[in-house]
Amino acid sequence: MELIDPKIDLVFKHIFGSSEEPQQLLALVNAVLETHDEPLIKSLHVTNPHIDPTTLKDKQVIFDIKAHSEQSEPI
């Protein structure tokens, strides 16, 4: 079984862009913030304008995130 590269825009959006299951994205964002000694995110919401590419090579992906830090500040 061949694995698909998660750095491809469409694959990344499929893995991390689900508004129904944001746990993977929350873990990724917090891992990045933690390396910079920033406050961690306690909740987030993915806003998807449904502008999806038609092939793996297309780059027209929009990915908006609304998040709140552990101090309940909007980010």
PDB file of N, CA, C and O in Angstrom:
ATOM      1  N   MET A   1       0.844  -1.184   0.000  1.00  0.00           N
ATOM      2  CA  MET A   1       0.000   0.000   0.000  1.00  0.00           C
ATOM      3  C   MET A   1       0.890   1.249   0.000  1.00  0.00           C
ATOM      4  O   MET A   1       1.764   1.398   0.854  1.00  0.00           O
ATOM      5  N   GLU A   2       0.661   2.123  -0.948  1.00  0.00           N
ATOM      6  CA  GLU A   2       1.442   3.345  -1.068  1.00  0.00           C
ATOM      7  C   GLU A   2       0.811   4.453  -0.226  1.00  0.00           C
ATOM      8  O   GLU A   2      -0.399   4.673  -0.288  1.00  0.00           O
ATOM      9  N   LEU A   3       1.640   5.154   0.565  1.00  0.00           N
ATOM     10  CA  LEU A   3       1.152   6.258   1.383  1.00  0.00           C
ATOM     11  C   LEU A   3       1.153   7.548   0.580  1.00  0.00           C
ATOM     12  O   LEU A   3       2.023   7.767  -0.264  1.00  0.00           O
ATOM     13  N   ILE A   4       0.183   8.391   0.848  1.00  0.00           N
ATOM     14  CA  ILE A   4       0.096   9.690   0.183  1.00  0.00           C
ATOM     15  C   ILE A   4       0.805  10.719   1.049  1.00  0.00           C
ATOM     16  O   ILE A   4       0.652  10.716   2.271  1.00  0.00           O
ATOM     17  N   ASP A   5       1.574  11.593   0.429  1.00  0.00           N
ATOM     18  CA  ASP A   5       2.347  12.611   1.131  1.00  0.00           C
ATOM     19  C   ASP A   5       1.409  13.610   1.819  1.00  0.00           C
ATOM     20  O   ASP A   5       0.624  14.273   1.140  1.00  0.00           O
ATOM     21  N   PRO A   6       1.473  13.732   3.164  1.00  0.00           N
ATOM     22  CA  PRO A   6       0.563  14.654   3.865  1.00  0.00           C
ATOM     23  C   PRO A   6       0.891  16.121   3.636  1.00  0.00           C
ATOM     24  O   PRO A   6       0.129  16.990   4.058  1.00  0.00           O
ATOM     25  N   LYS A   7       2.026  16.424   2.965  1.00  0.00           N
ATOM     26  CA  LYS A   7       2.350  17.815   2.667  1.00  0.00           C
ATOM     27  C   LYS A   7       1.638  18.324   1.413  1.00  0.00           C
ATOM     28  O   LYS A   7       1.695  19.518   1.117  1.00  0.00           O
ATOM     29  N   ILE A   8       0.985  17.458   0.688  1.00  0.00           N
ATOM     30  CA  ILE A   8       0.181  17.877  -0.462  1.00  0.00           C
ATOM     31  C   ILE A   8      -1.039  18.611   0.096  1.00  0.00           C
ATOM     32  O   ILE A   8      -1.698  18.122   1.013  1.00  0.00           O
ATOM     33  N   ASP A   9      -1.331  19.780  -0.462  1.00  0.00           N
ATOM     34  CA  ASP A   9      -2.386  20.642   0.073  1.00  0.00           C
ATOM     35  C   ASP A   9      -3.714  19.920   0.294  1.00  0.00           C
ATOM     36  O   ASP A   9      -4.317  20.043   1.361  1.00  0.00           O
ATOM     37  N   LEU A  10      -4.163  19.182  -0.689  1.00  0.00           N
ATOM     38  CA  LEU A  10      -5.452  18.504  -0.600  1.00  0.00           C
ATOM     39  C   LEU A  10      -5.438  17.436   0.496  1.00  0.00           C
ATOM     40  O   LEU A  10      -6.425  17.272   1.214  1.00  0.00           O
ATOM     41  N   VAL A  11      -4.333  16.717   0.626  1.00  0.00           N
ATOM     42  CA  VAL A  11      -4.212  15.679   1.648  1.00  0.00           C
ATOM     43  C   VAL A  11      -4.172  16.319   3.031  1.00  0.00           C
ATOM     44  O   VAL A  11      -4.837  15.844   3.952  1.00  0.00           O
ATOM     45  N   PHE A  12      -3.396  17.396   3.186  1.00  0.00           N
ATOM     46  CA  PHE A  12      -3.319  18.110   4.461  1.00  0.00           C
ATOM     47  C   PHE A  12      -4.703  18.581   4.888  1.00  0.00           C
ATOM     48  O   PHE A  12      -5.090  18.423   6.046  1.00  0.00           O
ATOM     49  N   LYS A  13      -5.442  19.156   3.956  1.00  0.00           N
ATOM     50  CA  LYS A  13      -6.785  19.642   4.282  1.00  0.00           C
ATOM     51  C   LYS A  13      -7.698  18.483   4.668  1.00  0.00           C
ATOM     52  O   LYS A  13      -8.529  18.631   5.564  1.00  0.00           O
ATOM     53  N   HIS A  14      -7.562  17.356   4.021  1.00  0.00           N
ATOM     54  CA  HIS A  14      -8.389  16.203   4.357  1.00  0.00           C
ATOM     55  C   HIS A  14      -8.078  15.688   5.764  1.00  0.00           C
ATOM     56  O   HIS A  14      -8.986  15.304   6.502  1.00  0.00           O
ATOM     57  N   ILE A  15      -6.790  15.679   6.136  1.00  0.00           N
ATOM     58  CA  ILE A  15      -6.386  15.189   7.458  1.00  0.00           C
ATOM     59  C   ILE A  15      -6.747  16.192   8.554  1.00  0.00           C
ATOM     60  O   ILE A  15      -7.313  15.816   9.581  1.00  0.00           O
ATOM     61  N   PHE A  16      -6.422  17.459   8.337  1.00  0.00           N
ATOM     62  CA  PHE A  16      -6.533  18.453   9.398  1.00  0.00           C
ATOM     63  C   PHE A  16      -7.723  19.396   9.258  1.00  0.00           C
ATOM     64  O   PHE A  16      -7.968  20.191  10.166  1.00  0.00           O
ATOM     65  N   GLY A  17      -8.465  19.341   8.166  1.00  0.00           N
ATOM     66  CA  GLY A  17      -9.507  20.327   7.916  1.00  0.00           C
ATOM     67  C   GLY A  17     -10.915  19.919   8.239  1.00  0.00           C
ATOM     68  O   GLY A  17     -11.857  20.568   7.785  1.00  0.00           O
ATOM     69  N   SER A  18     -11.096  18.873   9.004  1.00  0.00           N
ATOM     70  CA  SER A  18     -12.448  18.426   9.329  1.00  0.00           C
ATOM     71  C   SER A  18     -13.026  19.254  10.466  1.00  0.00           C
ATOM     72  O   SER A  18     -12.456  19.282  11.557  1.00  0.00           O
ATOM     73  N   SER A  19     -14.142  19.925  10.232  1.00  0.00           N
ATOM     74  CA  SER A  19     -14.781  20.693  11.301  1.00  0.00           C
ATOM     75  C   SER A  19     -15.498  19.774  12.286  1.00  0.00           C
ATOM     76  O   SER A  19     -15.785  20.178  13.413  1.00  0.00           O
ATOM     77  N   GLU A  20     -15.788  18.539  11.871  1.00  0.00           N
ATOM     78  CA  GLU A  20     -16.449  17.591  12.768  1.00  0.00           C
ATOM     79  C   GLU A  20     -15.468  16.957  13.751  1.00  0.00           C
ATOM     80  O   GLU A  20     -15.854  16.610  14.868  1.00  0.00           O
ATOM     81  N   GLU A  21     -14.203  16.800  13.352  1.00  0.00           N
ATOM     82  CA  GLU A  21     -13.196  16.150  14.198  1.00  0.00           C
ATOM     83  C   GLU A  21     -11.909  16.973  14.179  1.00  0.00           C
ATOM     84  O   GLU A  21     -10.972  16.641  13.453  1.00  0.00           O
ATOM     85  N   PRO A  22     -11.859  18.053  14.980  1.00  0.00           N
ATOM     86  CA  PRO A  22     -10.685  18.939  14.934  1.00  0.00           C
ATOM     87  C   PRO A  22      -9.522  18.503  15.819  1.00  0.00           C
ATOM     88  O   PRO A  22      -8.571  19.268  15.976  1.00  0.00           O
ATOM     89  N   GLN A  23      -9.558  17.298  16.409  1.00  0.00           N
ATOM     90  CA  GLN A  23      -8.521  16.890  17.352  1.00  0.00           C
ATOM     91  C   GLN A  23      -7.127  16.852  16.717  1.00  0.00           C
ATOM     92  O   GLN A  23      -6.153  17.257  17.352  1.00  0.00           O
ATOM     93  N   GLN A  24      -7.021  16.374  15.480  1.00  0.00           N
ATOM     94  CA  GLN A  24      -5.717  16.304  14.829  1.00  0.00           C
ATOM     95  C   GLN A  24      -5.140  17.703  14.626  1.00  0.00           C
ATOM     96  O   GLN A  24      -3.956  17.933  14.870  1.00  0.00           O
ATOM     97  N   LEU A  25      -5.979  18.632  14.181  1.00  0.00           N
ATOM     98  CA  LEU A  25      -5.527  20.002  13.962  1.00  0.00           C
ATOM     99  C   LEU A  25      -5.158  20.662  15.283  1.00  0.00           C
ATOM    100  O   LEU A  25      -4.148  21.362  15.359  1.00  0.00           O
ATOM    101  N   LEU A  26      -5.950  20.454  16.316  1.00  0.00           N
ATOM    102  CA  LEU A  26      -5.665  21.021  17.631  1.00  0.00           C
ATOM    103  C   LEU A  26      -4.309  20.528  18.139  1.00  0.00           C
ATOM    104  O   LEU A  26      -3.526  21.311  18.676  1.00  0.00           O
ATOM    105  N   ALA A  27      -4.032  19.249  17.972  1.00  0.00           N
ATOM    106  CA  ALA A  27      -2.742  18.684  18.393  1.00  0.00           C
ATOM    107  C   ALA A  27      -1.590  19.298  17.596  1.00  0.00           C
ATOM    108  O   ALA A  27      -0.544  19.604  18.168  1.00  0.00           O
ATOM    109  N   LEU A  28      -1.763  19.482  16.288  1.00  0.00           N
ATOM    110  CA  LEU A  28      -0.720  20.075  15.449  1.00  0.00           C
ATOM    111  C   LEU A  28      -0.455  21.522  15.848  1.00  0.00           C
ATOM    112  O   LEU A  28       0.701  21.908  16.027  1.00  0.00           O
ATOM    113  N   VAL A  29      -1.498  22.322  15.989  1.00  0.00           N
ATOM    114  CA  VAL A  29      -1.342  23.734  16.353  1.00  0.00           C
ATOM    115  C   VAL A  29      -0.676  23.849  17.723  1.00  0.00           C
ATOM    116  O   VAL A  29       0.237  24.657  17.895  1.00  0.00           O
ATOM    117  N   ASN A  30      -1.115  23.059  18.691  1.00  0.00           N
ATOM    118  CA  ASN A  30      -0.528  23.125  20.025  1.00  0.00           C
ATOM    119  C   ASN A  30       0.928  22.669  20.033  1.00  0.00           C
ATOM    120  O   ASN A  30       1.730  23.205  20.797  1.00  0.00           O
ATOM    121  N   ALA A  31       1.285  21.704  19.210  1.00  0.00           N
ATOM    122  CA  ALA A  31       2.679  21.269  19.115  1.00  0.00           C
ATOM    123  C   ALA A  31       3.561  22.413  18.600  1.00  0.00           C
ATOM    124  O   ALA A  31       4.672  22.615  19.091  1.00  0.00           O
ATOM    125  N   VAL A  32       3.067  23.145  17.624  1.00  0.00           N
ATOM    126  CA  VAL A  32       3.826  24.282  17.092  1.00  0.00           C
ATOM    127  C   VAL A  32       3.914  25.392  18.136  1.00  0.00           C
ATOM    128  O   VAL A  32       4.991  25.946  18.356  1.00  0.00           O
ATOM    129  N   LEU A  33       2.799  25.721  18.781  1.00  0.00           N
ATOM    130  CA  LEU A  33       2.794  26.786  19.789  1.00  0.00           C
ATOM    131  C   LEU A  33       3.701  26.440  20.976  1.00  0.00           C
ATOM    132  O   LEU A  33       4.384  27.306  21.521  1.00  0.00           O
ATOM    133  N   GLU A  34       3.694  25.187  21.356  1.00  0.00           N
ATOM    134  CA  GLU A  34       4.490  24.750  22.501  1.00  0.00           C
ATOM    135  C   GLU A  34       5.986  24.958  22.257  1.00  0.00           C
ATOM    136  O   GLU A  34       6.726  25.283  23.186  1.00  0.00           O
ATOM    137  N   THR A  35       6.430  24.774  21.025  1.00  0.00           N
ATOM    138  CA  THR A  35       7.855  24.969  20.716  1.00  0.00           C
ATOM    139  C   THR A  35       8.262  26.441  20.787  1.00  0.00           C
ATOM    140  O   THR A  35       9.450  26.755  20.853  1.00  0.00           O
ATOM    141  N   HIS A  36       7.278  27.343  20.775  1.00  0.00           N
ATOM    142  CA  HIS A  36       7.548  28.780  20.835  1.00  0.00           C
ATOM    143  C   HIS A  36       7.109  29.402  22.163  1.00  0.00           C
ATOM    144  O   HIS A  36       7.021  30.623  22.285  1.00  0.00           O
ATOM    145  N   ASP A  37       6.835  28.550  23.158  1.00  0.00           N
ATOM    146  CA  ASP A  37       6.401  29.012  24.487  1.00  0.00           C
ATOM    147  C   ASP A  37       5.194  29.948  24.416  1.00  0.00           C
ATOM    148  O   ASP A  37       5.126  30.938  25.145  1.00  0.00           O
ATOM    149  N   GLU A  38       4.260  29.635  23.549  1.00  0.00           N
ATOM    150  CA  GLU A  38       3.025  30.402  23.409  1.00  0.00           C
ATOM    151  C   GLU A  38       1.898  29.681  24.150  1.00  0.00           C
ATOM    152  O   GLU A  38       1.979  28.473  24.374  1.00  0.00           O
ATOM    153  N   PRO A  39       0.843  30.417  24.535  1.00  0.00           N
ATOM    154  CA  PRO A  39      -0.299  29.753  25.184  1.00  0.00           C
ATOM    155  C   PRO A  39      -0.927  28.725  24.245  1.00  0.00           C
ATOM    156  O   PRO A  39      -1.052  28.963  23.044  1.00  0.00           O
ATOM    157  N   LEU A  40      -1.314  27.599  24.798  1.00  0.00           N
ATOM    158  CA  LEU A  40      -1.917  26.543  23.988  1.00  0.00           C
ATOM    159  C   LEU A  40      -3.371  26.863  23.690  1.00  0.00           C
ATOM    160  O   LEU A  40      -4.007  27.662  24.377  1.00  0.00           O
ATOM    161  N   ILE A  41      -3.877  26.222  22.653  1.00  0.00           N
ATOM    162  CA  ILE A  41      -5.263  26.400  22.225  1.00  0.00           C
ATOM    163  C   ILE A  41      -6.128  25.384  22.956  1.00  0.00           C
ATOM    164  O   ILE A  41      -5.780  24.206  23.031  1.00  0.00           O
ATOM    165  N   LYS A  42      -7.261  25.841  23.499  1.00  0.00           N
ATOM    166  CA  LYS A  42      -8.166  24.897  24.159  1.00  0.00           C
ATOM    167  C   LYS A  42      -9.310  24.483  23.242  1.00  0.00           C
ATOM    168  O   LYS A  42      -9.868  23.396  23.396  1.00  0.00           O
ATOM    169  N   SER A  43      -9.660  25.338  22.292  1.00  0.00           N
ATOM    170  CA  SER A  43     -10.722  24.967  21.352  1.00  0.00           C
ATOM    171  C   SER A  43     -10.491  25.686  20.030  1.00  0.00           C
ATOM    172  O   SER A  43      -9.910  26.770  19.979  1.00  0.00           O
ATOM    173  N   LEU A  44     -10.963  25.053  18.969  1.00  0.00           N
ATOM    174  CA  LEU A  44     -10.879  25.693  17.656  1.00  0.00           C
ATOM    175  C   LEU A  44     -12.040  25.242  16.788  1.00  0.00           C
ATOM    176  O   LEU A  44     -12.678  24.219  17.034  1.00  0.00           O
ATOM    177  N   HIS A  45     -12.287  26.042  15.769  1.00  0.00           N
ATOM    178  CA  HIS A  45     -13.348  25.750  14.815  1.00  0.00           C
ATOM    179  C   HIS A  45     -12.793  25.995  13.421  1.00  0.00           C
ATOM    180  O   HIS A  45     -12.234  27.056  13.143  1.00  0.00           O
ATOM    181  N   VAL A  46     -12.946  25.023  12.563  1.00  0.00           N
ATOM    182  CA  VAL A  46     -12.471  25.131  11.185  1.00  0.00           C
ATOM    183  C   VAL A  46     -13.591  25.706  10.336  1.00  0.00           C
ATOM    184  O   VAL A  46     -14.704  25.182  10.318  1.00  0.00           O
ATOM    185  N   THR A  47     -13.284  26.794   9.629  1.00  0.00           N
ATOM    186  CA  THR A  47     -14.242  27.399   8.706  1.00  0.00           C
ATOM    187  C   THR A  47     -13.826  26.993   7.303  1.00  0.00           C
ATOM    188  O   THR A  47     -12.713  27.301   6.877  1.00  0.00           O
ATOM    189  N   ASN A  48     -14.691  26.317   6.589  1.00  0.00           N
ATOM    190  CA  ASN A  48     -14.338  25.807   5.270  1.00  0.00           C
ATOM    191  C   ASN A  48     -15.244  26.444   4.216  1.00  0.00           C
ATOM    192  O   ASN A  48     -16.442  26.165   4.177  1.00  0.00           O
ATOM    193  N   PRO A  49     -14.675  27.299   3.362  1.00  0.00           N
ATOM    194  CA  PRO A  49     -15.489  27.918   2.311  1.00  0.00           C
ATOM    195  C   PRO A  49     -15.768  26.993   1.125  1.00  0.00           C
ATOM    196  O   PRO A  49     -16.342  27.426   0.127  1.00  0.00           O
ATOM    197  N   HIS A  50     -15.367  25.728   1.227  1.00  0.00           N
ATOM    198  CA  HIS A  50     -15.624  24.714   0.199  1.00  0.00           C
ATOM    199  C   HIS A  50     -15.063  25.070  -1.169  1.00  0.00           C
ATOM    200  O   HIS A  50     -15.716  24.857  -2.190  1.00  0.00           O
ATOM    201  N   ILE A  51     -13.868  25.604  -1.186  1.00  0.00           N
ATOM    202  CA  ILE A  51     -13.169  25.832  -2.448  1.00  0.00           C
ATOM    203  C   ILE A  51     -12.091  24.763  -2.536  1.00  0.00           C
ATOM    204  O   ILE A  51     -10.949  24.984  -2.132  1.00  0.00           O
ATOM    205  N   ASP A  52     -12.458  23.610  -3.061  1.00  0.00           N
ATOM    206  CA  ASP A  52     -11.558  22.472  -3.109  1.00  0.00           C
ATOM    207  C   ASP A  52     -10.922  22.325  -4.483  1.00  0.00           C
ATOM    208  O   ASP A  52     -11.563  22.582  -5.502  1.00  0.00           O
ATOM    209  N   PRO A  53      -9.658  21.910  -4.505  1.00  0.00           N
ATOM    210  CA  PRO A  53      -9.029  21.607  -5.795  1.00  0.00           C
ATOM    211  C   PRO A  53      -9.631  20.330  -6.378  1.00  0.00           C
ATOM    212  O   PRO A  53     -10.239  19.534  -5.663  1.00  0.00           O
ATOM    213  N   THR A  54      -9.457  20.153  -7.658  1.00  0.00           N
ATOM    214  CA  THR A  54     -10.021  18.966  -8.304  1.00  0.00           C
ATOM    215  C   THR A  54      -9.009  17.833  -8.430  1.00  0.00           C
ATOM    216  O   THR A  54      -9.387  16.679  -8.632  1.00  0.00           O
ATOM    217  N   THR A  55      -7.711  18.163  -8.308  1.00  0.00           N
ATOM    218  CA  THR A  55      -6.669  17.128  -8.373  1.00  0.00           C
ATOM    219  C   THR A  55      -5.650  17.377  -7.264  1.00  0.00           C
ATOM    220  O   THR A  55      -5.646  18.445  -6.653  1.00  0.00           O
ATOM    221  N   LEU A  56      -4.790  16.400  -7.002  1.00  0.00           N
ATOM    222  CA  LEU A  56      -3.766  16.545  -5.981  1.00  0.00           C
ATOM    223  C   LEU A  56      -2.755  17.638  -6.301  1.00  0.00           C
ATOM    224  O   LEU A  56      -2.110  18.161  -5.392  1.00  0.00           O
ATOM    225  N   LYS A  57      -2.603  17.993  -7.572  1.00  0.00           N
ATOM    226  CA  LYS A  57      -1.621  19.003  -7.958  1.00  0.00           C
ATOM    227  C   LYS A  57      -2.161  20.423  -7.856  1.00  0.00           C
ATOM    228  O   LYS A  57      -1.379  21.373  -7.901  1.00  0.00           O
ATOM    229  N   ASP A  58      -3.467  20.597  -7.722  1.00  0.00           N
ATOM    230  CA  ASP A  58      -4.058  21.928  -7.605  1.00  0.00           C
ATOM    231  C   ASP A  58      -3.674  22.559  -6.268  1.00  0.00           C
ATOM    232  O   ASP A  58      -3.459  21.844  -5.289  1.00  0.00           O
ATOM    233  N   LYS A  59      -3.588  23.888  -6.217  1.00  0.00           N
ATOM    234  CA  LYS A  59      -3.162  24.597  -5.003  1.00  0.00           C
ATOM    235  C   LYS A  59      -4.240  25.540  -4.480  1.00  0.00           C
ATOM    236  O   LYS A  59      -3.928  26.399  -3.656  1.00  0.00           O
ATOM    237  N   GLN A  60      -5.465  25.425  -4.909  1.00  0.00           N
ATOM    238  CA  GLN A  60      -6.505  26.368  -4.514  1.00  0.00           C
ATOM    239  C   GLN A  60      -7.247  25.874  -3.270  1.00  0.00           C
ATOM    240  O   GLN A  60      -8.418  25.502  -3.348  1.00  0.00           O
ATOM    241  N   VAL A  61      -6.559  25.873  -2.120  1.00  0.00           N
ATOM    242  CA  VAL A  61      -7.146  25.423  -0.875  1.00  0.00           C
ATOM    243  C   VAL A  61      -7.179  26.593   0.096  1.00  0.00           C
ATOM    244  O   VAL A  61      -6.165  27.261   0.300  1.00  0.00           O
ATOM    245  N   ILE A  62      -8.327  26.844   0.691  1.00  0.00           N
ATOM    246  CA  ILE A  62      -8.473  27.889   1.699  1.00  0.00           C
ATOM    247  C   ILE A  62      -8.761  27.202   3.023  1.00  0.00           C
ATOM    248  O   ILE A  62      -9.592  26.297   3.096  1.00  0.00           O
ATOM    249  N   PHE A  63      -8.074  27.636   4.060  1.00  0.00           N
ATOM    250  CA  PHE A  63      -8.141  26.948   5.343  1.00  0.00           C
ATOM    251  C   PHE A  63      -8.181  27.999   6.443  1.00  0.00           C
ATOM    252  O   PHE A  63      -7.138  28.542   6.804  1.00  0.00           O
ATOM    253  N   ASP A  64      -9.358  28.298   6.984  1.00  0.00           N
ATOM    254  CA  ASP A  64      -9.509  29.293   8.044  1.00  0.00           C
ATOM    255  C   ASP A  64      -9.785  28.607   9.367  1.00  0.00           C
ATOM    256  O   ASP A  64     -10.553  27.647   9.435  1.00  0.00           O
ATOM    257  N   ILE A  65      -9.144  29.114  10.432  1.00  0.00           N
ATOM    258  CA  ILE A  65      -9.309  28.542  11.762  1.00  0.00           C
ATOM    259  C   ILE A  65      -9.648  29.658  12.739  1.00  0.00           C
ATOM    260  O   ILE A  65      -9.000  30.704  12.750  1.00  0.00           O
ATOM    261  N   LYS A  66     -10.658  29.430  13.552  1.00  0.00           N
ATOM    262  CA  LYS A  66     -10.964  30.327  14.673  1.00  0.00           C
ATOM    263  C   LYS A  66     -10.627  29.554  15.938  1.00  0.00           C
ATOM    264  O   LYS A  66     -11.113  28.440  16.134  1.00  0.00           O
ATOM    265  N   ALA A  67      -9.789  30.144  16.808  1.00  0.00           N
ATOM    266  CA  ALA A  67      -9.310  29.419  17.982  1.00  0.00           C
ATOM    267  C   ALA A  67      -9.363  30.291  19.229  1.00  0.00           C
ATOM    268  O   ALA A  67      -9.359  31.519  19.146  1.00  0.00           O
ATOM    269  N   HIS A  68      -9.412  29.631  20.392  1.00  0.00           N
ATOM    270  CA  HIS A  68      -9.338  30.301  21.685  1.00  0.00           C
ATOM    271  C   HIS A  68      -8.203  29.670  22.486  1.00  0.00           C
ATOM    272  O   HIS A  68      -8.066  28.448  22.542  1.00  0.00           O
ATOM    273  N   SER A  69      -7.390  30.532  23.107  1.00  0.00           N
ATOM    274  CA  SER A  69      -6.267  30.040  23.897  1.00  0.00           C
ATOM    275  C   SER A  69      -6.746  29.524  25.251  1.00  0.00           C
ATOM    276  O   SER A  69      -7.927  29.618  25.586  1.00  0.00           O
ATOM    277  N   GLU A  70      -5.810  28.978  26.021  1.00  0.00           N
ATOM    278  CA  GLU A  70      -6.149  28.503  27.370  1.00  0.00           C
ATOM    279  C   GLU A  70      -6.616  29.654  28.255  1.00  0.00           C
ATOM    280  O   GLU A  70      -7.313  29.422  29.243  1.00  0.00           O
ATOM    281  N   GLN A  71      -6.247  30.888  27.922  1.00  0.00           N
ATOM    282  CA  GLN A  71      -6.715  32.048  28.686  1.00  0.00           C
ATOM    283  C   GLN A  71      -8.032  32.584  28.129  1.00  0.00           C
ATOM    284  O   GLN A  71      -8.457  33.682  28.485  1.00  0.00           O
ATOM    285  N   SER A  72      -8.682  31.803  27.250  1.00  0.00           N
ATOM    286  CA  SER A  72      -9.970  32.135  26.617  1.00  0.00           C
ATOM    287  C   SER A  72      -9.902  33.358  25.715  1.00  0.00           C
ATOM    288  O   SER A  72     -10.924  33.989  25.447  1.00  0.00           O
ATOM    289  N   GLU A  73      -8.709  33.695  25.246  1.00  0.00           N
ATOM    290  CA  GLU A  73      -8.567  34.813  24.318  1.00  0.00           C
ATOM    291  C   GLU A  73      -8.756  34.318  22.897  1.00  0.00           C
ATOM    292  O   GLU A  73      -8.193  33.291  22.519  1.00  0.00           O
ATOM    293  N   PRO A  74      -9.555  35.046  22.090  1.00  0.00           N
ATOM    294  CA  PRO A  74      -9.647  34.659  20.668  1.00  0.00           C
ATOM    295  C   PRO A  74      -8.304  34.861  19.982  1.00  0.00           C
ATOM    296  O   PRO A  74      -7.608  35.847  20.228  1.00  0.00           O
ATOM    297  N   ILE A  75      -7.952  33.925  19.127  1.00  0.00           N
ATOM    298  CA  ILE A  75      -6.687  34.028  18.383  1.00  0.00           C
ATOM    299  C   ILE A  75      -6.999  34.054  16.909  1.00  0.00           C
ATOM    300  O   ILE A  75      -6.087  34.137  16.087  1.00  0.00           O
TER     301      ILE A  75
END
